[in-house]
Structure formats: structure tokens, C-alpha cells
Amino acid sequence: MTTLIERMRQELIRRNYAATTIQSYLKAVEHFQKHVSSPLEAIGPDDMCRLKVSDIDSRRMMLRVAAGYRPLRHGGAGWSR
């Protein structure tokens, strides 16, 4: 765990956040850290913008896949053609 994440965890505890909320926030920061190539301390607005664009692109792809999927009439699952 990096110093920045540890400081964030301590601050969330100090502010009396719920344990599940702290865990969720820290997991989101760690997820973000995996998508950028530099340490958290060196991340700037450009890195954050790049992550937003990649998230939007992946969500568009998921929507396209989901749009092609149609359940069959009798409860089964199938792909539309």
C-alpha cells in the first residue's frame, strides 16, 4: 500500500466513514492506479482524463454487446442475428 493510500485510509477513519465505504474508496483508488503507469503522487489531470476516456470506450463496447443480446421468448437466452 502506498503512502498516499495509507494517508487516505487514515483520513477516512478520522472522518468516521464506515469500514465498507473505506474499503470501496480504497479499491477504487487502487483500480485507478492500475490504469496509469506512474505512481499516484505523480498523477495529473491528463492521466485522469485518459482513464475517463478509456472507461467511456469500454462502457460503449459493453452497451453494443448488450444491445445484440435478446432473451428468447420462453426464458432461454440467445443472441440476435
C-alpha positions in Angstrom: 0.0 0.0 0.0 1.4 3.4 -1.0 1.9 6.2 1.4 -0.9 8.2 -0.3 -3.4 5.4 0.0 -2.4 4.8 3.7 -2.9 8.6 4.4 -6.3 8.4 2.6 -7.3 5.4 4.7 -6.3 7.2 7.9 -8.2 10.3 6.9 -11.4 8.3 6.1 -11.1 6.6 9.5 -10.6 10.0 11.2 -13.8 11.3 9.5 -15.7 8.2 10.8 -16.5 6.6 7.5 -17.9 3.1 7.5 -15.5 0.3 7.0 -17.3 -0.8 3.8 -17.1 2.7 2.4 -13.4 3.0 3.2 -12.8 -0.4 1.5 -14.8 0.7 -1.6 -12.9 4.0 -1.9 -9.5 2.4 -1.5 -10.4 -0.3 -4.0 -11.4 2.5 -6.5 -8.1 4.3 -6.0 -6.1 1.0 -6.4 -8.1 0.3 -9.6 -7.2 3.8 -10.9 -3.6 3.2 -10.0 -3.5 0.0 -12.2 -4.6 2.0 -15.3 -2.0 4.7 -15.0 1.7 3.9 -15.4 3.1 6.4 -12.9 2.8 6.5 -9.1 -0.2 8.1 -7.5 1.8 11.0 -6.3 2.8 11.9 -9.9 -0.7 11.6 -11.4 -2.1 14.7 -13.0 -5.2 15.9 -14.8 -4.1 14.3 -18.1 -3.9 10.8 -16.5 -7.4 11.2 -15.1 -8.8 12.4 -18.4 -7.2 9.3 -20.1 -8.9 7.0 -17.6 -12.2 8.6 -18.2 -11.9 8.2 -22.0 -11.0 4.5 -21.6 -13.9 3.9 -19.3 -16.3 5.6 -21.7 -15.0 3.4 -24.6 -15.3 0.2 -22.6 -18.8 1.1 -21.5 -19.8 1.8 -25.1 -18.5 -1.6 -26.1 -20.5 -3.3 -23.3 -23.6 -1.5 -24.4 -23.1 -2.7 -28.0 -22.7 -6.2 -26.8 -25.7 -6.0 -24.6 -27.8 -4.4 -27.4 -27.1 -7.5 -29.6 -28.3 -9.9 -26.8 -32.0 -10.6 -26.7 -33.6 -13.2 -24.3 -35.7 -15.8 -26.1 -39.4 -15.8 -25.5 -39.5 -18.9 -23.2 -37.0 -17.8 -20.7 -33.9 -19.0 -22.6 -31.1 -16.8 -23.6 -29.9 -16.2 -27.2 -28.1 -13.8 -29.5 -30.0 -11.8 -32.1 -28.7 -12.0 -35.6 
